[in-house]
């Protein structure tokens, strides 16, 4: 009986967070707009030469996606902390890591998945090879769960701190370096018609580890922040 109830609680949290995001669509669109604007501004600041854009496109798109995801990280637990919902989740008769995983997946679906959907259009803007666009989208699809998972740990640690956005960035940005390196490296290899199967497998393994272990650490951090 416990497992079905826990699964029901998991699905309820996912549905609730998605409904809340749908009600505040303008706020949910901020990461996408930021992603588009930052990527579009790079050619103006660096160079509009097609060869230069093609070379820089993987790194630019990945860095822009990472920074765009940071915009919505703080809201993962902040609202629930302020209205007392987070405390109720911590005292609920369900494993807290499972409930945290529900919030992490909801955050990824709202903030990161739209970036994956928009990325092909931005890749064309950056003169990225059209035949490699599916591989680029695959790197983002497999890599962005790491951003949400690791970000949940930082958010849980700083949720009780006023204006903890800067502290949050300092805590988690160094943790994003591996996924940024392998994600951008895979996209660059795809543009050069090189095999990227190993890159994708590594990104998938990192995401699986993040979705498995990060909720455990984030749940412990939530309990610390609520003390």
MODELLER restraints for C-alpha pairs under 7 A, 6 or more apart:
rsr = mdl.restraints
at = mdl.atoms
rsr.add(forms.Gaussian(group=physical.xy_distance, feature=features.Distance(at['CA:6:A'], at['CA:94:A']), mean=5.76, stdev=0.5))
rsr.add(forms.Gaussian(group=physical.xy_distance, feature=features.Distance(at['CA:10:A'], at['CA:98:A']), mean=6.77, stdev=0.5))
rsr.add(forms.Gaussian(group=physical.xy_distance, feature=features.Distance(at['CA:10:A'], at['CA:99:A']), mean=5.69, stdev=0.5))
rsr.add(forms.Gaussian(group=physical.xy_distance, feature=features.Distance(at['CA:10:A'], at['CA:102:A']), mean=5.61, stdev=0.5))
rsr.add(forms.Gaussian(group=physical.xy_distance, feature=features.Distance(at['CA:13:A'], at['CA:102:A']), mean=6.19, stdev=0.5))
rsr.add(forms.Gaussian(group=physical.xy_distance, feature=features.Distance(at['CA:13:A'], at['CA:103:A']), mean=6.86, stdev=0.5))
rsr.add(forms.Gaussian(group=physical.xy_distance, feature=features.Distance(at['CA:14:A'], at['CA:102:A']), mean=5.49, stdev=0.5))
rsr.add(forms.Gaussian(group=physical.xy_distance, feature=features.Distance(at['CA:14:A'], at['CA:103:A']), mean=6.41, stdev=0.5))
rsr.add(forms.Gaussian(group=physical.xy_distance, feature=features.Distance(at['CA:14:A'], at['CA:106:A']), mean=5.56, stdev=0.5))
rsr.add(forms.Gaussian(group=physical.xy_distance, feature=features.Distance(at['CA:17:A'], at['CA:106:A']), mean=6.25, stdev=0.5))
rsr.add(forms.Gaussian(group=physical.xy_distance, feature=features.Distance(at['CA:18:A'], at['CA:106:A']), mean=6.41, stdev=0.5))
rsr.add(forms.Gaussian(group=physical.xy_distance, feature=features.Distance(at['CA:21:A'], at['CA:28:A']), mean=6.09, stdev=0.5))
rsr.add(forms.Gaussian(group=physical.xy_distance, feature=features.Distance(at['CA:28:A'], at['CA:110:A']), mean=6.79, stdev=0.5))
rsr.add(forms.Gaussian(group=physical.xy_distance, feature=features.Distance(at['CA:28:A'], at['CA:111:A']), mean=6.86, stdev=0.5))
rsr.add(forms.Gaussian(group=physical.xy_distance, feature=features.Distance(at['CA:31:A'], at['CA:68:A']), mean=4.70, stdev=0.5))
rsr.add(forms.Gaussian(group=physical.xy_distance, feature=features.Distance(at['CA:31:A'], at['CA:69:A']), mean=6.23, stdev=0.5))
rsr.add(forms.Gaussian(group=physical.xy_distance, feature=features.Distance(at['CA:31:A'], at['CA:71:A']), mean=6.25, stdev=0.5))
rsr.add(forms.Gaussian(group=physical.xy_distance, feature=features.Distance(at['CA:31:A'], at['CA:72:A']), mean=6.99, stdev=0.5))
rsr.add(forms.Gaussian(group=physical.xy_distance, feature=features.Distance(at['CA:31:A'], at['CA:111:A']), mean=6.41, stdev=0.5))
rsr.add(forms.Gaussian(group=physical.xy_distance, feature=features.Distance(at['CA:32:A'], at['CA:114:A']), mean=6.71, stdev=0.5))
rsr.add(forms.Gaussian(group=physical.xy_distance, feature=features.Distance(at['CA:32:A'], at['CA:115:A']), mean=5.97, stdev=0.5))
rsr.add(forms.Gaussian(group=physical.xy_distance, feature=features.Distance(at['CA:34:A'], at['CA:68:A']), mean=5.86, stdev=0.5))
rsr.add(forms.Gaussian(group=physical.xy_distance, feature=features.Distance(at['CA:35:A'], at['CA:64:A']), mean=5.47, stdev=0.5))
rsr.add(forms.Gaussian(group=physical.xy_distance, feature=features.Distance(at['CA:35:A'], at['CA:65:A']), mean=5.88, stdev=0.5))
rsr.add(forms.Gaussian(group=physical.xy_distance, feature=features.Distance(at['CA:35:A'], at['CA:68:A']), mean=5.50, stdev=0.5))
rsr.add(forms.Gaussian(group=physical.xy_distance, feature=features.Distance(at['CA:38:A'], at['CA:64:A']), mean=6.27, stdev=0.5))
rsr.add(forms.Gaussian(group=physical.xy_distance, feature=features.Distance(at['CA:39:A'], at['CA:60:A']), mean=6.55, stdev=0.5))
rsr.add(forms.Gaussian(group=physical.xy_distance, feature=features.Distance(at['CA:39:A'], at['CA:61:A']), mean=6.41, stdev=0.5))
rsr.add(forms.Gaussian(group=physical.xy_distance, feature=features.Distance(at['CA:39:A'], at['CA:64:A']), mean=6.32, stdev=0.5))
rsr.add(forms.Gaussian(group=physical.xy_distance, feature=features.Distance(at['CA:50:A'], at['CA:127:A']), mean=6.03, stdev=0.5))
rsr.add(forms.Gaussian(group=physical.xy_distance, feature=features.Distance(at['CA:53:A'], at['CA:126:A']), mean=5.33, stdev=0.5))
rsr.add(forms.Gaussian(group=physical.xy_distance, feature=features.Distance(at['CA:53:A'], at['CA:127:A']), mean=6.09, stdev=0.5))
rsr.add(forms.Gaussian(group=physical.xy_distance, feature=features.Distance(at['CA:54:A'], at['CA:126:A']), mean=6.18, stdev=0.5))
rsr.add(forms.Gaussian(group=physical.xy_distance, feature=features.Distance(at['CA:54:A'], at['CA:127:A']), mean=5.21, stdev=0.5))
rsr.add(forms.Gaussian(group=physical.xy_distance, feature=features.Distance(at['CA:54:A'], at['CA:128:A']), mean=5.00, stdev=0.5))
rsr.add(forms.Gaussian(group=physical.xy_distance, feature=features.Distance(at['CA:57:A'], at['CA:123:A']), mean=6.89, stdev=0.5))
rsr.add(forms.Gaussian(group=physical.xy_distance, feature=features.Distance(at['CA:57:A'], at['CA:126:A']), mean=5.71, stdev=0.5))
rsr.add(forms.Gaussian(group=physical.xy_distance, feature=features.Distance(at['CA:57:A'], at['CA:128:A']), mean=6.29, stdev=0.5))
rsr.add(forms.Gaussian(group=physical.xy_distance, feature=features.Distance(at['CA:58:A'], at['CA:184:A']), mean=5.13, stdev=0.5))
rsr.add(forms.Gaussian(group=physical.xy_distance, feature=features.Distance(at['CA:58:A'], at['CA:187:A']), mean=5.45, stdev=0.5))
rsr.add(forms.Gaussian(group=physical.xy_distance, feature=features.Distance(at['CA:58:A'], at['CA:188:A']), mean=5.65, stdev=0.5))
rsr.add(forms.Gaussian(group=physical.xy_distance, feature=features.Distance(at['CA:59:A'], at['CA:184:A']), mean=5.22, stdev=0.5))
rsr.add(forms.Gaussian(group=physical.xy_distance, feature=features.Distance(at['CA:62:A'], at['CA:180:A']), mean=6.68, stdev=0.5))
rsr.add(forms.Gaussian(group=physical.xy_distance, feature=features.Distance(at['CA:62:A'], at['CA:184:A']), mean=6.03, stdev=0.5))
rsr.add(forms.Gaussian(group=physical.xy_distance, feature=features.Distance(at['CA:65:A'], at['CA:115:A']), mean=6.70, stdev=0.5))
rsr.add(forms.Gaussian(group=physical.xy_distance, feature=features.Distance(at['CA:69:A'], at['CA:111:A']), mean=6.21, stdev=0.5))
rsr.add(forms.Gaussian(group=physical.xy_distance, feature=features.Distance(at['CA:69:A'], at['CA:112:A']), mean=6.36, stdev=0.5))
rsr.add(forms.Gaussian(group=physical.xy_distance, feature=features.Distance(at['CA:72:A'], at['CA:111:A']), mean=6.86, stdev=0.5))
rsr.add(forms.Gaussian(group=physical.xy_distance, feature=features.Distance(at['CA:73:A'], at['CA:151:A']), mean=6.46, stdev=0.5))
rsr.add(forms.Gaussian(group=physical.xy_distance, feature=features.Distance(at['CA:73:A'], at['CA:155:A']), mean=6.84, stdev=0.5))
rsr.add(forms.Gaussian(group=physical.xy_distance, feature=features.Distance(at['CA:74:A'], at['CA:155:A']), mean=5.88, stdev=0.5))
rsr.add(forms.Gaussian(group=physical.xy_distance, feature=features.Distance(at['CA:74:A'], at['CA:165:A']), mean=6.90, stdev=0.5))
rsr.add(forms.Gaussian(group=physical.xy_distance, feature=features.Distance(at['CA:76:A'], at['CA:103:A']), mean=6.93, stdev=0.5))
rsr.add(forms.Gaussian(group=physical.xy_distance, feature=features.Distance(at['CA:76:A'], at['CA:107:A']), mean=6.60, stdev=0.5))
rsr.add(forms.Gaussian(group=physical.xy_distance, feature=features.Distance(at['CA:77:A'], at['CA:155:A']), mean=6.88, stdev=0.5))
rsr.add(forms.Gaussian(group=physical.xy_distance, feature=features.Distance(at['CA:77:A'], at['CA:156:A']), mean=6.87, stdev=0.5))
rsr.add(forms.Gaussian(group=physical.xy_distance, feature=features.Distance(at['CA:77:A'], at['CA:159:A']), mean=6.66, stdev=0.5))
rsr.add(forms.Gaussian(group=physical.xy_distance, feature=features.Distance(at['CA:78:A'], at['CA:159:A']), mean=5.80, stdev=0.5))
rsr.add(forms.Gaussian(group=physical.xy_distance, feature=features.Distance(at['CA:80:A'], at['CA:86:A']), mean=4.90, stdev=0.5))
rsr.add(forms.Gaussian(group=physical.xy_distance, feature=features.Distance(at['CA:87:A'], at['CA:226:A']), mean=6.96, stdev=0.5))
rsr.add(forms.Gaussian(group=physical.xy_distance, feature=features.Distance(at['CA:89:A'], at['CA:96:A']), mean=6.92, stdev=0.5))
rsr.add(forms.Gaussian(group=physical.xy_distance, feature=features.Distance(at['CA:90:A'], at['CA:96:A']), mean=5.98, stdev=0.5))
rsr.add(forms.Gaussian(group=physical.xy_distance, feature=features.Distance(at['CA:90:A'], at['CA:223:A']), mean=7.00, stdev=0.5))
rsr.add(forms.Gaussian(group=physical.xy_distance, feature=features.Distance(at['CA:96:A'], at['CA:219:A']), mean=5.88, stdev=0.5))
rsr.add(forms.Gaussian(group=physical.xy_distance, feature=features.Distance(at['CA:97:A'], at['CA:215:A']), mean=4.87, stdev=0.5))
rsr.add(forms.Gaussian(group=physical.xy_distance, feature=features.Distance(at['CA:97:A'], at['CA:216:A']), mean=5.10, stdev=0.5))
rsr.add(forms.Gaussian(group=physical.xy_distance, feature=features.Distance(at['CA:97:A'], at['CA:219:A']), mean=5.26, stdev=0.5))
rsr.add(forms.Gaussian(group=physical.xy_distance, feature=features.Distance(at['CA:100:A'], at['CA:215:A']), mean=5.64, stdev=0.5))
rsr.add(forms.Gaussian(group=physical.xy_distance, feature=features.Distance(at['CA:100:A'], at['CA:219:A']), mean=6.45, stdev=0.5))
rsr.add(forms.Gaussian(group=physical.xy_distance, feature=features.Distance(at['CA:101:A'], at['CA:215:A']), mean=5.45, stdev=0.5))
rsr.add(forms.Gaussian(group=physical.xy_distance, feature=features.Distance(at['CA:104:A'], at['CA:148:A']), mean=6.04, stdev=0.5))
rsr.add(forms.Gaussian(group=physical.xy_distance, feature=features.Distance(at['CA:104:A'], at['CA:149:A']), mean=6.23, stdev=0.5))
rsr.add(forms.Gaussian(group=physical.xy_distance, feature=features.Distance(at['CA:104:A'], at['CA:152:A']), mean=6.70, stdev=0.5))
rsr.add(forms.Gaussian(group=physical.xy_distance, feature=features.Distance(at['CA:107:A'], at['CA:148:A']), mean=6.85, stdev=0.5))
rsr.add(forms.Gaussian(group=physical.xy_distance, feature=features.Distance(at['CA:108:A'], at['CA:145:A']), mean=6.38, stdev=0.5))
rsr.add(forms.Gaussian(group=physical.xy_distance, feature=features.Distance(at['CA:108:A'], at['CA:148:A']), mean=5.91, stdev=0.5))
rsr.add(forms.Gaussian(group=physical.xy_distance, feature=features.Distance(at['CA:112:A'], at['CA:144:A']), mean=6.29, stdev=0.5))
rsr.add(forms.Gaussian(group=physical.xy_distance, feature=features.Distance(at['CA:116:A'], at['CA:137:A']), mean=5.76, stdev=0.5))
rsr.add(forms.Gaussian(group=physical.xy_distance, feature=features.Distance(at['CA:116:A'], at['CA:140:A']), mean=5.95, stdev=0.5))
rsr.add(forms.Gaussian(group=physical.xy_distance, feature=features.Distance(at['CA:116:A'], at['CA:141:A']), mean=6.15, stdev=0.5))
rsr.add(forms.Gaussian(group=physical.xy_distance, feature=features.Distance(at['CA:119:A'], at['CA:137:A']), mean=6.56, stdev=0.5))
rsr.add(forms.Gaussian(group=physical.xy_distance, feature=features.Distance(at['CA:120:A'], at['CA:133:A']), mean=5.93, stdev=0.5))
rsr.add(forms.Gaussian(group=physical.xy_distance, feature=features.Distance(at['CA:120:A'], at['CA:137:A']), mean=6.89, stdev=0.5))
rsr.add(forms.Gaussian(group=physical.xy_distance, feature=features.Distance(at['CA:123:A'], at['CA:133:A']), mean=6.93, stdev=0.5))
rsr.add(forms.Gaussian(group=physical.xy_distance, feature=features.Distance(at['CA:124:A'], at['CA:130:A']), mean=6.89, stdev=0.5))
rsr.add(forms.Gaussian(group=physical.xy_distance, feature=features.Distance(at['CA:129:A'], at['CA:191:A']), mean=5.98, stdev=0.5))
rsr.add(forms.Gaussian(group=physical.xy_distance, feature=features.Distance(at['CA:132:A'], at['CA:190:A']), mean=5.58, stdev=0.5))
rsr.add(forms.Gaussian(group=physical.xy_distance, feature=features.Distance(at['CA:132:A'], at['CA:191:A']), mean=5.55, stdev=0.5))
rsr.add(forms.Gaussian(group=physical.xy_distance, feature=features.Distance(at['CA:135:A'], at['CA:187:A']), mean=6.70, stdev=0.5))
rsr.add(forms.Gaussian(group=physical.xy_distance, feature=features.Distance(at['CA:135:A'], at['CA:190:A']), mean=6.50, stdev=0.5))
rsr.add(forms.Gaussian(group=physical.xy_distance, feature=features.Distance(at['CA:136:A'], at['CA:187:A']), mean=5.07, stdev=0.5))
rsr.add(forms.Gaussian(group=physical.xy_distance, feature=features.Distance(at['CA:139:A'], at['CA:183:A']), mean=5.56, stdev=0.5))
rsr.add(forms.Gaussian(group=physical.xy_distance, feature=features.Distance(at['CA:139:A'], at['CA:186:A']), mean=6.92, stdev=0.5))
rsr.add(forms.Gaussian(group=physical.xy_distance, feature=features.Distance(at['CA:139:A'], at['CA:187:A']), mean=6.85, stdev=0.5))
rsr.add(forms.Gaussian(group=physical.xy_distance, feature=features.Distance(at['CA:139:A'], at['CA:200:A']), mean=6.48, stdev=0.5))
rsr.add(forms.Gaussian(group=physical.xy_distance, feature=features.Distance(at['CA:142:A'], at['CA:203:A']), mean=5.76, stdev=0.5))
rsr.add(forms.Gaussian(group=physical.xy_distance, feature=features.Distance(at['CA:142:A'], at['CA:204:A']), mean=5.43, stdev=0.5))
rsr.add(forms.Gaussian(group=physical.xy_distance, feature=features.Distance(at['CA:142:A'], at['CA:207:A']), mean=6.56, stdev=0.5))
rsr.add(forms.Gaussian(group=physical.xy_distance, feature=features.Distance(at['CA:143:A'], at['CA:179:A']), mean=6.35, stdev=0.5))
rsr.add(forms.Gaussian(group=physical.xy_distance, feature=features.Distance(at['CA:143:A'], at['CA:183:A']), mean=6.56, stdev=0.5))
rsr.add(forms.Gaussian(group=physical.xy_distance, feature=features.Distance(at['CA:143:A'], at['CA:203:A']), mean=5.53, stdev=0.5))
rsr.add(forms.Gaussian(group=physical.xy_distance, feature=features.Distance(at['CA:143:A'], at['CA:207:A']), mean=6.31, stdev=0.5))
rsr.add(forms.Gaussian(group=physical.xy_distance, feature=features.Distance(at['CA:145:A'], at['CA:207:A']), mean=5.51, stdev=0.5))
rsr.add(forms.Gaussian(group=physical.xy_distance, feature=features.Distance(at['CA:146:A'], at['CA:206:A']), mean=6.64, stdev=0.5))
rsr.add(forms.Gaussian(group=physical.xy_distance, feature=features.Distance(at['CA:146:A'], at['CA:207:A']), mean=4.95, stdev=0.5))
rsr.add(forms.Gaussian(group=physical.xy_distance, feature=features.Distance(at['CA:146:A'], at['CA:210:A']), mean=5.48, stdev=0.5))
rsr.add(forms.Gaussian(group=physical.xy_distance, feature=features.Distance(at['CA:147:A'], at['CA:176:A']), mean=6.80, stdev=0.5))
rsr.add(forms.Gaussian(group=physical.xy_distance, feature=features.Distance(at['CA:149:A'], at['CA:210:A']), mean=5.30, stdev=0.5))
rsr.add(forms.Gaussian(group=physical.xy_distance, feature=features.Distance(at['CA:149:A'], at['CA:211:A']), mean=5.87, stdev=0.5))
rsr.add(forms.Gaussian(group=physical.xy_distance, feature=features.Distance(at['CA:149:A'], at['CA:214:A']), mean=5.47, stdev=0.5))
rsr.add(forms.Gaussian(group=physical.xy_distance, feature=features.Distance(at['CA:150:A'], at['CA:172:A']), mean=6.95, stdev=0.5))
rsr.add(forms.Gaussian(group=physical.xy_distance, feature=features.Distance(at['CA:150:A'], at['CA:210:A']), mean=6.59, stdev=0.5))
rsr.add(forms.Gaussian(group=physical.xy_distance, feature=features.Distance(at['CA:150:A'], at['CA:214:A']), mean=6.04, stdev=0.5))
rsr.add(forms.Gaussian(group=physical.xy_distance, feature=features.Distance(at['CA:151:A'], at['CA:172:A']), mean=6.34, stdev=0.5))
rsr.add(forms.Gaussian(group=physical.xy_distance, feature=features.Distance(at['CA:152:A'], at['CA:218:A']), mean=5.92, stdev=0.5))
rsr.add(forms.Gaussian(group=physical.xy_distance, feature=features.Distance(at['CA:153:A'], at['CA:214:A']), mean=6.52, stdev=0.5))
rsr.add(forms.Gaussian(group=physical.xy_distance, feature=features.Distance(at['CA:153:A'], at['CA:217:A']), mean=6.24, stdev=0.5))
rsr.add(forms.Gaussian(group=physical.xy_distance, feature=features.Distance(at['CA:153:A'], at['CA:218:A']), mean=4.32, stdev=0.5))
rsr.add(forms.Gaussian(group=physical.xy_distance, feature=features.Distance(at['CA:153:A'], at['CA:221:A']), mean=6.75, stdev=0.5))
rsr.add(forms.Gaussian(group=physical.xy_distance, feature=features.Distance(at['CA:154:A'], at['CA:168:A']), mean=5.68, stdev=0.5))
rsr.add(forms.Gaussian(group=physical.xy_distance, feature=features.Distance(at['CA:154:A'], at['CA:171:A']), mean=6.29, stdev=0.5))
rsr.add(forms.Gaussian(group=physical.xy_distance, feature=features.Distance(at['CA:154:A'], at['CA:172:A']), mean=6.11, stdev=0.5))
rsr.add(forms.Gaussian(group=physical.xy_distance, feature=features.Distance(at['CA:155:A'], at['CA:168:A']), mean=6.49, stdev=0.5))
rsr.add(forms.Gaussian(group=physical.xy_distance, feature=features.Distance(at['CA:156:A'], at['CA:218:A']), mean=5.74, stdev=0.5))
rsr.add(forms.Gaussian(group=physical.xy_distance, feature=features.Distance(at['CA:156:A'], at['CA:221:A']), mean=5.33, stdev=0.5))
rsr.add(forms.Gaussian(group=physical.xy_distance, feature=features.Distance(at['CA:156:A'], at['CA:222:A']), mean=5.02, stdev=0.5))
rsr.add(forms.Gaussian(group=physical.xy_distance, feature=features.Distance(at['CA:157:A'], at['CA:221:A']), mean=5.23, stdev=0.5))
rsr.add(forms.Gaussian(group=physical.xy_distance, feature=features.Distance(at['CA:157:A'], at['CA:222:A']), mean=6.65, stdev=0.5))
rsr.add(forms.Gaussian(group=physical.xy_distance, feature=features.Distance(at['CA:157:A'], at['CA:225:A']), mean=6.23, stdev=0.5))
rsr.add(forms.Gaussian(group=physical.xy_distance, feature=features.Distance(at['CA:158:A'], at['CA:164:A']), mean=5.78, stdev=0.5))
rsr.add(forms.Gaussian(group=physical.xy_distance, feature=features.Distance(at['CA:158:A'], at['CA:168:A']), mean=6.51, stdev=0.5))
rsr.add(forms.Gaussian(group=physical.xy_distance, feature=features.Distance(at['CA:159:A'], at['CA:225:A']), mean=6.89, stdev=0.5))
rsr.add(forms.Gaussian(group=physical.xy_distance, feature=features.Distance(at['CA:160:A'], at['CA:225:A']), mean=5.87, stdev=0.5))
rsr.add(forms.Gaussian(group=physical.xy_distance, feature=features.Distance(at['CA:179:A'], at['CA:203:A']), mean=6.95, stdev=0.5))
rsr.add(forms.Gaussian(group=physical.xy_distance, feature=features.Distance(at['CA:182:A'], at['CA:199:A']), mean=6.36, stdev=0.5))
rsr.add(forms.Gaussian(group=physical.xy_distance, feature=features.Distance(at['CA:186:A'], at['CA:196:A']), mean=5.69, stdev=0.5))
rsr.add(forms.Gaussian(group=physical.xy_distance, feature=features.Distance(at['CA:186:A'], at['CA:199:A']), mean=5.64, stdev=0.5))
rsr.add(forms.Gaussian(group=physical.xy_distance, feature=features.Distance(at['CA:189:A'], at['CA:195:A']), mean=6.89, stdev=0.5))
rsr.add(forms.Gaussian(group=physical.xy_distance, feature=features.Distance(at['CA:189:A'], at['CA:196:A']), mean=6.50, stdev=0.5))
rsr.add(forms.Gaussian(group=physical.xy_distance, feature=features.Distance(at['CA:190:A'], at['CA:196:A']), mean=6.43, stdev=0.5))
